[in-house]
Amino acid sequence: MSKTKQQAVIEATSTKQGLNRFEAQAIGDSCLNSTISHLSKKGYRFRTEWESVPNRFGGTTHCNRYWLIGKPQPKAQEAKA
């Protein structure tokens, strides 16, 4: 079974390096901020830091780098089951 886009993002943001939107394209995510938002609504927590990356025109582009800092906690009722 292959990995889903969300699984790939969770795995990549779990690393020391983290992940930005340009690196996310290599793992199949063309809109990382939307994926991060969706995962956040599911209970995942991310540390976000602005960074400047070189662009193809010789300048810099600003984007966020994300690191996973917390996974969803089971609800009290689910934990007792």
N, C-alpha and C positions, 0 to 999 in steps of 0.2 A: 504494500500500500504506500502510495506517495504522500509526502508531506503537504499539508494545506498551506496557503499563503500566511494565514495567521500563525500556524505552528512555526513556520520559517522565521517570521518576525519575532516571535517569543524567544526562539533559540538564539537569533542574532543579537537581540537586545540583552540577552543574559550574559554576554561576553564582556570582558573588561573594556573592549573597544567600543561597544555599543553600535549604533546604526544611525545613519542619516539618510535623507530621501534619495540621494544619488546612489549610494551603496545599495539601497533597497531594490533598485531596479534590477540588479544582478540576481536577486532571489525571487523575482517575479512580482514585486509590489511597485506599481506605478503611482500610488497616492498614499504614501506612508502615513501622513497626518490623519487621514480617514481611518486607516487600519488601527492606529494608536487610539483614536477616539472610540472606535468600536470595542477594542479590547478593554479600554478603561471602563466602559459601561458594563462590561462583564465582570469587573472587579480587579483587573490587573492595574498595578500602579507603576508609573514611569518617572524617572528623573529626566528632566529636559534641560539642555544647555544650548544657547545660541553659539554658532561657530561661523567662521568665514572660510569658504572653500574656493579654490581657483576655478574660474569659468573659462570657456573656450575662446573668449575674446581678450584674454590677458588680464582681466580684472578679478574681482572677487564677488561671490554670491553668499548671502547669509541664509542659513538654514538651521534647523534644530537637530541635535544629536540626542538619541533616546537610549536610556538604560532601564531595564526591568528592575524594579526594586521591591515588588510585592505581587504575590499571586492571590487569586480569590480565596477567601476563607469560607469553609463550609458553614452554612447557617446552623444555628443551634439545634433546630429540629432534625436536620439532616445528620448532624454529628451524633445524635442520640440513637438514630436508627441502625 
